[in-house]
Amino acid sequence: MKILHLLSTFALFISQLSIFGQSSLLWKVEGGNITQPVYLFGTVHIIPADQFEVTPRLDSVAAGSDRFVFEMDLNAPQLQLEVLKALKIDSVKTLKELYTPKEYKKLSKAMEKHGLSVAMFEQFKPLMAQQQLMQLAVLKDTKGYETYFLARAKELGKLTGGLDEPEVQLAALKAISLKDQARSLYETATNPKRSARELDKMYQVYKSQDVEAIYNYIANADEFSSLNDPLLIVRNKRWIEKMKTMFSDNEKLFIAVGAAHLGGPEGLITLLRNEGYQVSPVPVK
């Protein structure tokens, strides 16, 4: 279920004490070259609508910023084109080549039950089809924190920004092998109830607000081990350098990234502290 972890960017709850002493998805960053309030918030990109929550305090913190910063600038020109380019298949000719004839036939029938035709996705990586399938068969009514805060930024007339250029951010997709993507799509299509159960378990850790547990599950999962470095650690280190530059711009910042990036020995919280910044949890209730 590797791709399910990646699509939702967080993981199954592991009972343990947080090394940070307090569970929270919202953190305040101070010290160093920071002259204005800076907040770091851990998101999940998609979540069932009935589990989505932005408390008045969290909304107030975000609304008080000058700039909303995401993993990539969601207002960037040509973003949709860049996404489509990243999802195009390049190492094989069609999606069909990733399956045996029997598997492809079963996949096709399973997707048709949800109003999707495999032919629609023949020129795209399996991740494209899985994202659509999850919306129809598994998650259905969903919301997203990035979507919410992007809308709030527009509503309030705030600036937006990104820690990565779209092409750099989307290049991370290449770290996920087509074989793994194909297997995950097949599992989701043929057993959506199992996928729903897995996702439901994963959503529990997000609501626990334990960023260390989120990181530990992903980092210790055998199926994720080869992706931990390119998808989390490398990006975290790159983002820290970008953050340090942003801190010097004398702006109030609200930085929203996937919650899995916050915890761990090379997570954003630890890396910021290693750079001399004070990072402390902020209750959102």
One Martini backbone bead per residue (centre of mass of N, CA, C, O) as a GRO file, in nm:
protein
  285
    1MET     BB    1   0.054   0.065   0.014
    2LYS     BB    2   0.249   0.295  -0.064
    3ILE     BB    3   0.078   0.505  -0.231
    4LEU     BB    4  -0.112   0.577  -0.001
    5HIS     BB    5   0.101   0.722   0.161
    6LEU     BB    6   0.176   0.935  -0.055
    7LEU     BB    7  -0.106   1.060  -0.103
    8SER     BB    8  -0.131   1.137   0.225
    9THR     BB    9   0.160   1.184   0.388
   10PHE     BB   10   0.094   0.959   0.603
   11ALA     BB   11   0.041   0.747   0.904
   12LEU     BB   12   0.035   0.501   1.114
   13PHE     BB   13  -0.011   0.450   1.436
   14ILE     BB   14   0.238   0.482   1.700
   15SER     BB   15   0.292   0.391   2.015
   16GLN     BB   16   0.443   0.684   2.158
   17LEU     BB   17   0.666   0.902   2.261
   18SER     BB   18   0.738   1.219   2.205
   19ILE     BB   19   1.035   1.398   2.163
   20PHE     BB   20   0.876   1.686   2.182
   21GLY     BB   21   0.646   1.655   2.432
   22GLN     BB   22   0.431   1.741   2.200
   23SER     BB   23   0.139   1.743   2.027
   24SER     BB   24   0.163   1.877   1.687
   25LEU     BB   25   0.106   2.061   1.369
   26LEU     BB   26   0.194   2.330   1.513
   27TRP     BB   27   0.474   2.562   1.460
   28LYS     BB   28   0.714   2.772   1.606
   29VAL     BB   29   0.953   3.001   1.464
   30GLU     BB   30   1.268   3.111   1.606
   31GLY     BB   31   1.520   3.319   1.551
   32GLY     BB   32   1.785   3.437   1.419
   33ASN     BB   33   1.658   3.587   1.112
   34ILE     BB   34   1.393   3.632   1.264
   35THR     BB   35   1.131   3.908   1.266
   36GLN     BB   36   0.881   3.727   1.209
   37PRO     BB   37   0.629   3.531   1.214
   38VAL     BB   38   0.662   3.163   1.221
   39TYR     BB   39   0.486   2.889   1.065
   40LEU     BB   40   0.438   2.527   1.102
   41PHE     BB   41   0.244   2.297   0.896
   42GLY     BB   42   0.082   1.983   0.898
   43THR     BB   43  -0.034   1.796   0.634
   44VAL     BB   44  -0.303   1.674   0.427
   45HIS     BB   45  -0.409   1.648   0.108
   46ILE     BB   46  -0.623   1.416   0.184
   47ILE     BB   47  -0.961   1.406   0.332
   48PRO     BB   48  -1.224   1.345   0.481
   49ALA     BB   49  -1.464   1.574   0.535
   50ASP     BB   50  -1.541   1.465   0.836
   51GLN     BB   51  -1.210   1.512   0.920
   52PHE     BB   52  -1.200   1.800   0.867
   53GLU     BB   53  -0.988   2.061   1.034
   54VAL     BB   54  -1.027   2.416   1.122
   55THR     BB   55  -0.947   2.606   1.355
   56PRO     BB   56  -0.964   2.922   1.465
   57ARG     BB   57  -0.664   2.934   1.544
   58LEU     BB   58  -0.540   2.836   1.281
   59ASP     BB   59  -0.672   3.047   1.098
   60SER     BB   60  -0.550   3.293   1.244
   61VAL     BB   61  -0.255   3.234   1.190
   62ALA     BB   62  -0.274   3.235   0.883
   63ALA     BB   63  -0.417   3.519   0.847
   64GLY     BB   64  -0.156   3.672   0.986
   65SER     BB   65  -0.010   3.645   0.733
   66ASP     BB   66   0.165   3.730   0.430
   67ARG     BB   67   0.250   3.420   0.361
   68PHE     BB   68   0.184   3.131   0.172
   69VAL     BB   69   0.354   2.816   0.211
   70PHE     BB   70   0.447   2.556  -0.002
   71GLU     BB   71   0.596   2.307  -0.161
   72MET     BB   72   0.446   2.457  -0.391
   73ASP     BB   73   0.334   2.690  -0.603
   74LEU     BB   74  -0.013   2.695  -0.667
   75ASN     BB   75   0.022   2.973  -0.860
   76ALA     BB   76   0.183   2.869  -1.077
   77PRO     BB   77   0.268   2.878  -1.380
   78GLN     BB   78   0.198   2.585  -1.549
   79LEU     BB   79   0.124   2.361  -1.341
   80GLN     BB   80  -0.061   2.165  -1.494
   81LEU     BB   81   0.148   2.095  -1.711
   82GLU     BB   82   0.364   1.977  -1.520
   83VAL     BB   83   0.192   1.748  -1.409
   84LEU     BB   84   0.137   1.602  -1.677
   85LYS     BB   85   0.435   1.550  -1.747
   86ALA     BB   86   0.500   1.378  -1.485
   87LEU     BB   87   0.258   1.155  -1.565
   88LYS     BB   88   0.396   1.058  -1.802
   89ILE     BB   89   0.485   0.808  -1.991
   90ASP     BB   90   0.835   0.682  -2.081
   91SER     BB   91   0.935   0.362  -2.049
   92VAL     BB   92   0.658   0.310  -2.175
   93LYS     BB   93   0.386   0.315  -2.384
   94THR     BB   94   0.177   0.171  -2.178
   95LEU     BB   95  -0.015   0.061  -1.922
   96LYS     BB   96  -0.058  -0.234  -2.028
   97GLU     BB   97   0.256  -0.324  -2.001
   98LEU     BB   98   0.230  -0.365  -1.668
   99TYR     BB   99   0.052  -0.618  -1.752
  100THR     BB  100  -0.120  -0.878  -1.768
  101PRO     BB  101  -0.389  -0.977  -1.936
  102LYS     BB  102  -0.547  -1.060  -1.681
  103GLU     BB  103  -0.499  -0.804  -1.513
  104TYR     BB  104  -0.609  -0.597  -1.715
  105LYS     BB  105  -0.897  -0.706  -1.724
  106LYS     BB  106  -0.956  -0.673  -1.421
  107LEU     BB  107  -0.895  -0.372  -1.404
  108SER     BB  108  -1.100  -0.273  -1.610
  109LYS     BB  109  -1.355  -0.379  -1.463
  110ALA     BB  110  -1.311  -0.232  -1.193
  111MET     BB  111  -1.314   0.062  -1.311
  112GLU     BB  112  -1.597   0.050  -1.449
  113LYS     BB  113  -1.760   0.048  -1.176
  114HIS     BB  114  -1.648   0.373  -1.151
  115GLY     BB  115  -1.645   0.515  -1.446
  116LEU     BB  116  -1.370   0.394  -1.566
  117SER     BB  117  -1.120   0.409  -1.819
  118VAL     BB  118  -0.821   0.287  -1.906
  119ALA     BB  119  -0.785   0.446  -2.175
  120MET     BB  120  -0.750   0.730  -2.034
  121PHE     BB  121  -0.443   0.617  -1.905
  122GLU     BB  122  -0.228   0.497  -2.112
  123GLN     BB  123  -0.019   0.770  -2.104
  124PHE     BB  124  -0.003   0.712  -1.793
  125LYS     BB  125   0.063   0.682  -1.489
  126PRO     BB  126  -0.082   0.505  -1.235
  127LEU     BB  127  -0.120   0.748  -1.040
  128MET     BB  128  -0.344   0.885  -1.200
  129ALA     BB  129  -0.561   0.663  -1.174
  130GLN     BB  130  -0.556   0.639  -0.863
  131GLN     BB  131  -0.652   0.917  -0.790
  132GLN     BB  132  -0.930   0.886  -0.926
  133LEU     BB  133  -1.021   0.625  -0.785
  134MET     BB  134  -1.015   0.723  -0.492
  135GLN     BB  135  -1.237   0.940  -0.525
  136LEU     BB  136  -1.464   0.721  -0.614
  137ALA     BB  137  -1.403   0.443  -0.424
  138VAL     BB  138  -1.281   0.553  -0.136
  139LEU     BB  139  -1.320   0.869  -0.052
  140LYS     BB  140  -1.479   1.081  -0.223
  141ASP     BB  141  -1.544   1.292   0.018
  142THR     BB  142  -1.318   1.568   0.006
  143LYS     BB  143  -1.033   1.732   0.152
  144GLY     BB  144  -0.784   2.009   0.168
  145TYR     BB  145  -0.542   2.207   0.303
  146GLU     BB  146  -0.424   2.346   0.058
  147THR     BB  147  -0.691   2.430  -0.065
  148TYR     BB  148  -0.785   2.601   0.170
  149PHE     BB  149  -0.534   2.799   0.197
  150LEU     BB  150  -0.545   2.903  -0.089
  151ALA     BB  151  -0.826   3.030  -0.064
  152ARG     BB  152  -0.753   3.217   0.174
  153ALA     BB  153  -0.537   3.379   0.033
  154LYS     BB  154  -0.724   3.494  -0.182
  155GLU     BB  155  -0.938   3.619   0.007
  156LEU     BB  156  -0.700   3.797   0.170
  157GLY     BB  157  -0.458   3.885  -0.024
  158LYS     BB  158  -0.224   3.684  -0.029
  159LEU     BB  159   0.068   3.551  -0.050
  160THR     BB  160   0.266   3.314  -0.234
  161GLY     BB  161   0.458   2.997  -0.208
  162GLY     BB  162   0.764   2.790  -0.255
  163LEU     BB  163   1.012   2.539  -0.188
  164ASP     BB  164   0.951   2.457  -0.486
  165GLU     BB  165   0.968   2.390  -0.792
  166PRO     BB  166   0.758   2.214  -0.978
  167GLU     BB  167   0.976   2.035  -1.127
  168VAL     BB  168   1.113   1.942  -0.863
  169GLN     BB  169   0.876   1.825  -0.710
  170LEU     BB  170   0.778   1.625  -0.946
  171ALA     BB  171   1.043   1.450  -0.961
  172ALA     BB  172   0.965   1.258  -0.721
  173LEU     BB  173   0.799   1.054  -0.892
  174LYS     BB  174   1.055   0.893  -1.001
  175ALA     BB  175   1.095   0.726  -0.728
  176ILE     BB  176   0.844   0.576  -0.833
  177SER     BB  177   0.782   0.294  -0.950
  178LEU     BB  178   0.589   0.145  -1.188
  179LYS     BB  179   0.550  -0.120  -1.040
  180ASP     BB  180   0.433   0.000  -0.779
  181GLN     BB  181   0.203   0.157  -0.906
  182ALA     BB  182   0.062  -0.083  -1.043
  183ARG     BB  183   0.004  -0.247  -0.788
  184SER     BB  184  -0.161  -0.029  -0.636
  185LEU     BB  185  -0.384   0.005  -0.844
  186TYR     BB  186  -0.480  -0.289  -0.843
  187GLU     BB  187  -0.555  -0.304  -0.541
  188THR     BB  188  -0.761  -0.072  -0.540
  189ALA     BB  189  -0.953  -0.180  -0.765
  190THR     BB  190  -0.998  -0.486  -0.640
  191ASN     BB  191  -0.974  -0.354  -0.316
  192PRO     BB  192  -1.122  -0.087  -0.182
  193LYS     BB  193  -1.180  -0.169   0.115
  194ARG     BB  194  -0.889  -0.205   0.200
  195SER     BB  195  -0.796   0.081   0.134
  196ALA     BB  196  -0.992   0.218   0.330
  197ARG     BB  197  -0.878   0.091   0.587
  198GLU     BB  198  -0.591   0.197   0.561
  199LEU     BB  199  -0.665   0.497   0.556
  200ASP     BB  200  -0.813   0.509   0.825
  201LYS     BB  201  -0.565   0.443   0.992
  202MET     BB  202  -0.390   0.684   0.892
  203TYR     BB  203  -0.579   0.916   0.999
  204GLN     BB  204  -0.520   0.879   1.304
  205VAL     BB  205  -0.239   1.009   1.318
  206TYR     BB  206  -0.319   1.292   1.237
  207LYS     BB  207  -0.516   1.337   1.484
  208SER     BB  208  -0.280   1.301   1.697
  209GLN     BB  209  -0.027   1.497   1.618
  210ASP     BB  210   0.223   1.288   1.576
  211VAL     BB  211   0.508   1.344   1.404
  212GLU     BB  212   0.683   1.101   1.490
  213ALA     BB  213   0.488   0.872   1.414
  214ILE     BB  214   0.465   0.938   1.122
  215TYR     BB  215   0.759   0.900   1.046
  216ASN     BB  216   0.818   0.612   1.161
  217TYR     BB  217   0.632   0.449   0.984
  218ILE     BB  218   0.756   0.523   0.711
  219ALA     BB  219   1.062   0.464   0.767
  220ASN     BB  220   0.996   0.147   0.871
  221ALA     BB  221   0.880   0.069   0.611
  222ASP     BB  222   0.969  -0.148   0.374
  223GLU     BB  223   0.813  -0.007   0.124
  224PHE     BB  224   0.971   0.287   0.193
  225SER     BB  225   1.284   0.286   0.230
  226SER     BB  226   1.375   0.376  -0.071
  227LEU     BB  227   1.204   0.669  -0.037
  228ASN     BB  228   1.295   0.836   0.207
  229ASP     BB  229   1.519   1.010   0.086
  230PRO     BB  230   1.389   1.152  -0.173
  231LEU     BB  231   1.099   1.235  -0.028
  232LEU     BB  232   1.232   1.364   0.243
  233ILE     BB  233   1.532   1.435   0.312
  234VAL     BB  234   1.621   1.592   0.061
  235ARG     BB  235   1.392   1.800   0.077
  236ASN     BB  236   1.439   1.909   0.358
  237LYS     BB  237   1.724   2.027   0.305
  238ARG     BB  238   1.631   2.218   0.080
  239TRP     BB  239   1.413   2.375   0.243
  240ILE     BB  240   1.589   2.504   0.458
  241GLU     BB  241   1.736   2.698   0.268
  242LYS     BB  242   1.478   2.844   0.176
  243MET     BB  243   1.382   2.938   0.453
  244LYS     BB  244   1.624   3.113   0.533
  245THR     BB  245   1.567   3.318   0.310
  246MET     BB  246   1.274   3.391   0.393
  247PHE     BB  247   1.341   3.499   0.683
  248SER     BB  248   1.488   3.767   0.552
  249ASP     BB  249   1.205   3.913   0.432
  250ASN     BB  250   1.007   4.026   0.652
  251GLU     BB  251   0.782   3.791   0.692
  252LYS     BB  252   0.484   3.648   0.748
  253LEU     BB  253   0.467   3.291   0.801
  254PHE     BB  254   0.290   3.012   0.634
  255ILE     BB  255   0.387   2.672   0.655
  256ALA     BB  256   0.270   2.407   0.429
  257VAL     BB  257   0.325   2.059   0.490
  258GLY     BB  258   0.380   1.752   0.505
  259ALA     BB  259   0.380   1.581   0.804
  260ALA     BB  260   0.628   1.384   0.741
  261HIS     BB  261   0.846   1.631   0.748
  262LEU     BB  262   0.873   1.700   1.061
  263GLY     BB  263   0.987   1.444   1.159
  264GLY     BB  264   1.274   1.328   1.275
  265PRO     BB  265   1.625   1.348   1.241
  266GLU     BB  266   1.549   1.489   0.928
  267GLY     BB  267   1.353   1.692   1.000
  268LEU     BB  268   1.245   2.012   1.017
  269ILE     BB  269   1.267   2.051   1.320
  270THR     BB  270   1.558   1.949   1.359
  271LEU     BB  271   1.697   2.124   1.140
  272LEU     BB  272   1.623   2.395   1.264
  273ARG     BB  273   1.765   2.347   1.535
  274ASN     BB  274   2.050   2.300   1.409
  275GLU     BB  275   2.037   2.616   1.305
  276GLY     BB  276   1.920   2.774   1.587
  277TYR     BB  277   1.626   2.732   1.615
  278GLN     BB  278   1.312   2.781   1.759
  279VAL     BB  279   1.085   2.499   1.823
  280SER     BB  280   0.729   2.513   1.889
  281PRO     BB  281   0.440   2.413   2.003
  282VAL     BB  282   0.092   2.470   1.891
  283PRO     BB  283  -0.209   2.498   1.984
  284VAL     BB  284  -0.537   2.456   1.802
  285LYS     BB  285  -0.785   2.463   2.022
   0.00000   0.00000   0.00000
